[in-house]
Amino acid sequence: MRMSRYFLPVLKEDPAEASIVSHRYMLRAGMIKQATAGIYSWLPLGFKVLRKIEDIVHEEQAKAGHLPMLMPTIQSTDLWKESGRYEAFGEEMLRFKDRHDREMLFTPTAEELITDIFRAHVTSYKDMPLTMYQIQWKFRDERRPRFGVMRGREFYMKDGYNFDLTKEDALHAYNRHLVSYLRTYERMGLQAIPMRADSGAIGGDDTHEFLVLAETGESEVFYDSAVTELTFGDRDIDFDDKAQCQAIMEEFTTKYARTDETHDEALFNEVPEARRKSARGIEVGQIFYFGTKYSDAMNAKVQGPDGKPVAVHMGSHGIGVSRLLGAIIEASHDDKGIIWPEGVTPYHVGIVNLKQGDEEADGACEALYKEFTTAGLEPLYDDRNERAGGKFATMDLIGLPWRITVGPRGLKNGVVELTSRKTGDSVEMTPAEAVARVKDIYAGL
């Protein structure tokens, strides 16, 4: 993409309404624009990162054997009344009537709708296990929306639902999701710690939240610092292997890590004092096992092996796709702007032309642009007739991991400058070497 043809309405000053880093930088970098309280338009740069995150979620869900689908954003209230959650959910549910005076709601979550789909089409245990998921917009009418996409009213979310014949099978689905989520977050450059949590309006006794440690987190968390040393890495996972998934689940959840709602001071005090930590955390996902809560309420039964009807065991699993942008920025930034991890960067490399209009500099930039594009990478070429300082400031603000600076002085020596956004280190090399270096970096992802 050429900057001269892009829509990137960057701001030089911090917006007054933004109180945390991610909100400030998303507004300043031209990623979002507020439409009304807690609701945002996603501009091209923000939308591009949103899609990168969504793609990673889809890829990891596919590896785990989960089936994508799509449900509507608007639901009838009938199913919620059947499950008993219509009144219990509270004022966060946006309720309204259509022109036929039918009661409707804007989906905050979809346990009822997916259970209705399941019971209409699955009648035998032979068609199980089954896990389906969607990535869809949700709405919760927050009393005080704040912090940009971190605490908005409209949000983009992956919500998945498993249906299993037995509790044992459903707990394997729970473990399978935990493993899948660990892989998902690490691909985004995040360490998201699974912590014992409260189930809230979803219900159930077994639930873990995935939290990214950050000063601006809305939750107070308590943990054994040993959990921060765990990494998922490049493990070869067989998601059908119950023992393997169980072992990984235990590895990442045995050490103390809890949100404030489930914090147990006595258990916490058993952790060696030097490792007892408290901090703030940003929730980026949650997994639930709630047994037959919805299948009992909504009569979602199948014929078991003995020919008798049995209520299915269920769980749900969510990832805050839009919220993740804010969480990544909170975890990866400096005083100049965003620092995108390579896995989610909107563009792989920025190209800065120090002297637009110079024949040699223009030609070198065009050649770099073509080589990256041919290699399947996406460069962002700042071809604007702007001063060098302004171009560097924009590149630092939007946070691309790598920048290639091209100028007449360097080209006289046959070199360009490759700069790491994360470290600030710069190296001079030939254009061909710079291209090869960037290609190698992304080949390993």
N, C-alpha and C positions, 0 to 999 in steps of 0.2 A: 504494500500500500504506500502511495506517495502522500506525504503530509499535505501537499498543496491541494489534493483532491479529497481530503478526509474531513469529517466533521468532528472536531476536537476542541470544544469551547472551554479552554483552561482558564482558571482564575488566578490572579497574582496574589490576592489577599485571602486570608482565612475567612470563610463565611461566619457571620455572627451566631447563626443558629446551631452551628456544629460544635459540640463539646468534647468529642473524642476523636482520636487520630483517624480512624477509618472513615468516619463521616466527613471530616474535613478534607481528607485527600481524595475521597470519591467525588465530592463536589468540585474541588479544585482541578482535578484531572479530567473533568468533563465526562465522568462515567455515568452519573445519574442526575436527574433533576426532580425536585419534589413537585408532585402534582397537587397533593393536599396532605394533611397531617398523616404521616406514617405510610404514604403511598407514593411510589416513585416511577418515573419513566426511566427506562434503561437506554442510555445513549450508546452509540456504536462501540466505544471502547469497553464500557461496562458490560454490554450485552455479549461481547466477544469472550470476556473472561467467564461470564455466566455459562456460556456454551462449553467452554473448556472444562469447567468443573462438572457440568452435566455429563459430558462425554466420558469422563473418568468414572463417574458413578455408574453409568450404563455398562461400561466395559467390565467393571468389577462385579456388578450384579450378574452379568452374563456368565462370568467365570464360575460363580457360585451356583449356577443353574436356575436362576430366577427369571420369570417371564414378564416382559414389559407389556403394559396395557395403558389405557387412558380412561379415566372416569370424569364425569362432568363436575364443574365447579359449583353448580346449583343443584341442591337436593330437595326433595319433598321432606316435610317434617315427619311423615308417617313412620318411616323406619326408625327414626330417633325416639319417637314415642313408644314404639314396639320394644326397643331395647331398654327403655327406661332412662336414657341419658338426656332427653330433650330439656327437662327442667334442671337436671343436675349440672349441665355444662356451664350454665351461668351467663352473665351479660357479655362475655366475649363472643358469643354466637350472634352473628348478624341475621336477624329474622325479618321477613317481609311477606307480603301477599302479592300474588300475580293478579292480572286483570279479571281472572275468574274467581277471585277471593280465596284461592288455595294458599295454604301456609307453606312457605318455602324458606330455605336458609342457604347462605353462602358457606361452602364446605370448610370447616376448620380441620377435619380429619375424616377418614372414610371407612371406619370399621363396619358400620351398619350397611353401607352400600356394597362393599365387597362381600359381606356375609350373605346378603340377598342374592348377589350374582352366583355365589357358590351353591347355595341351597337350591337354586333354580336349575342347576345343570349337573351337579355331582350327586350321585345317589349310592355309589358303591365304594367301599374301601379300596377296590382295585384301581381306582382313579387317583389315588393319593400315594405319597404326599404331593402337595401342590403349594407353590409360593408364587404369587404375582405381585407386581409393584407398578407404580406410576411415578412420573415426575410432573407435578401439576401445581398450579397456583392455589393457595389457600388464603383464608381470611379469618383473622381473629380481631375483634374490636377492642384493642388495647385501650385502657382508660387513659394512659399517658404514653403514647408512642414517642420514642426518643432513640437517639444514637443511630440515626440513619437506618440502614438495612438490618442492623443488629436487633432492633426492637420495633419493627414496623408492623402495620396492620395487615398489609398484603405481602405474602412471601411465597417463594418458589421452593417446593419441598419434594423430596423423594419419600414416598410412604409405601411400604411393602407389607404383605400379609401372608402368613403361612397357615396352612390347614393340614393337620396331622391326625392320625388315628389314635395315637397314645401320647401320654405325657412324655415318655422317653423320646419318642420321635420329635415332639414339639420342642423339647429342650435341646435336641440336636440342631434343630432349625435355629434356635436361639444362639447356640454356640457358633453355628455356621455364619450367622449374620455378624457376630462379634469379630470373627476372623476376617470376614470380607471388609468390614468397616476399618479395621486396623490397616489393611492394605490400601484402602481407598484414601485414607487421610495421609499416610506416608507418601503416597504418590503426589499429593498436593504440597509436600514440604512441611506438613504439620505433625506435631506429636499430640495426638488426642488421647487422653487418658480415660479408660473406662472406669467409672465410679458408681458405686452402689447408690441408687437414687430413689426418689419417691415417684410412684406411678401416676399421681394426680388424677385427672379426669378420665384417662385411658383405662385405668384399673389394672389389677393383677398384683401378685406378690414379688415377681422376679423382674427387675428392670435395672439397666445400667445406662447412665448418661455418658457421652463422650465429651470431655471438656478440654479446651485449650487454655493453658494458664496465661493470664494477661491481667494487668492492673485494672483494666476497665471492665472486667468480667462482672456479670450481674449476680453470680452465685459465689458464696463463700465455700471453699472446699478444704478438706483436711486429708492429708495423705502422707504415706511413707515415701521419703525422697527416693527410695530405691526404685519406685515405679517409673521415675523419669529417666532411668538408665536403660529401660527396656526398648528394644527396637524390633520391628517385625522383619525388616530386611528382605532378601530375595529368597524366601522359602518356597519350596515346591509343595503346593497344597492339593490334597485330594479332598474335596468338599463332601464327598460321600463317606469318608472315613470318620466315623463317630469318635473313635479313640484319639485320632490326631487333633480334631477340632476341640475335643474336651481338654486335651493336654494344653493346647495353646490358650484356651479360655482360662484355665486355672493359672497358667503362667502369668497372665496379664491382670488377673483379678484377685489373686490370693492375698497379695500385700494390701495393707489398709489404704483405701482411697474412697472417700464418701463426700456427698454433698451435705450442706448444713441440715437438710431435712432428716437425713438418716445418720448423722454423726453420733457416734457412741464414745463418750469420753473414756469410759473404762477400757474398752478395746484399744482406743487410740493410745492410751498410756502404756500399753504393752509393747508398743513400738519403741526401739531405742531412742532416747531423748534427742540425740543429734540428728536423727532422721525424721522426727515429727515436724511436719510443716503445715502451715495454713496459708492460703492465698486466695485470689479471685480467679474464677474460671468462666470461660465462654462456652455455653452448650452448643455443640454443632451436630448432635445426633443423639438418638435414644433407641434402645431396643426393649421390648416388653414380651413376657410370656404371661397370658391371662387365662389359660386353661379353657374352660367351657363357658365363660361368662357370656359371650355373645351367642354362641351356638345354643345354649340353654334358653336364653331369652327369646331368640328368633327361630327356634326349632330347626337348626341346621344340623341334621343328622344324616348318617349314611348307614348302609347295611354292612355290618361287620362280618368277619370270617365265619361266625356262627349263625349268620342269617338274621340276627337281631339288630334293631336300630341302635346306633350309638352316637352321642353328641361328639363332634370333632373338637380337638384341642387347637387353639389358635395363639398367634402372637402377632405383634405389629412392630415395624422397624422404620425409623425415620432418619433422614439426613437433611439438614437445613441448607439447601443448595445456595440460595441467595445470601443467607447469613454467613456462609463460608467465605464470601468475598471480604466481608468485614473482619472476620476472624483471622484470615491470612494476613491482611494489612496490619491488624493490631499486633500480630506476632512477627511481622517482617517489614520494618520501615526504619527510616532515620529522619533527621531534621530537614532533609531535602525532598523526601517523598516516599513513595512505595518502593519496595524491593520484591518483585515477583519471583517466587521459585520457578525454576525452568518448567516444571510440570503444568503450570497453569498460566504462564505468561501470555498476554494477548498477541504479542509478536515475538519471534525468537531473537531478533537482533535489530538494533537501531543503526541506521547509517546517517551520519552527520556530514554534510558538505560544508566545509568552512568557507568556501568562496564560490557561491553559486554564480554561474555565468563564465567561470574559468573553464576553458575547453578541456584541459587535461583533468581537472577535478571532476567536472561533470561526466566525462567519459569513464573515469575510474568508478564513480558511484553507480553509473548505469550498468557497468559490467558486474559489479558486486551484486546489485539488485537482481540481475538476470541469473547469476550463478546460484544465489540462494533460492530463488523461485524455482529454477530447474531442479534443484536438489530436494524440493518438496518442503522447504522451510519458508516461513513468512517474515520478510523484512519490513520494517517501517522506515522509509526513506524521507528524511527531513530535507526536502528540496525547496523550502521556502526562502525567499530573499530576506532573511532576517540575520541579525548579528549573531556571532558565534555564542555569546553568553546566553542569549535567549534560547537558542537551540539546546544548549547543554542543560539549562534549567528545566525545559520541557521534558527532556529525556530522563532527567533525574526524578522529576515529579511522577511521570507515568510508570517508571520503575522497570523498564525492560532489563533482563539480566545482563545483556551484553550490548556494547556500543562500539561501532567502528567509526573512527574519525578520519576523514579524508581531507587533505589540504595540499596546496601547491608545494609548500616547503618539504613535507614528507615525501611527496611523490617524486621530487627531484632526487631523493635517495632511494627511491623504489619501495617505500614503506608506507603503511597506514598504522593507526594506533587502535589496538583492541583493549577495551576497558571493561572490567568487571564492576557491575553496579553494586554488588554486595560488599566487596573489599575496597573498591576504588583503585585497585592496582591496574596499571596500564603497561602494555608491552608493544613495542614496535615490531612489525613483521611485514612480509610482502602480502599483497592482497590475496594471493593464492593460499598462503599459509593461514591467514585469518579465516578464510572460508573453510579450510580444512579443519581448523581448530573448532569453530562453531559447529560444524557438521558432526564432529566426534562427540562433542558435549551432548547433543540431542540424540545421537544414535544410541546412547546408553539408557535412554528413558523408556 
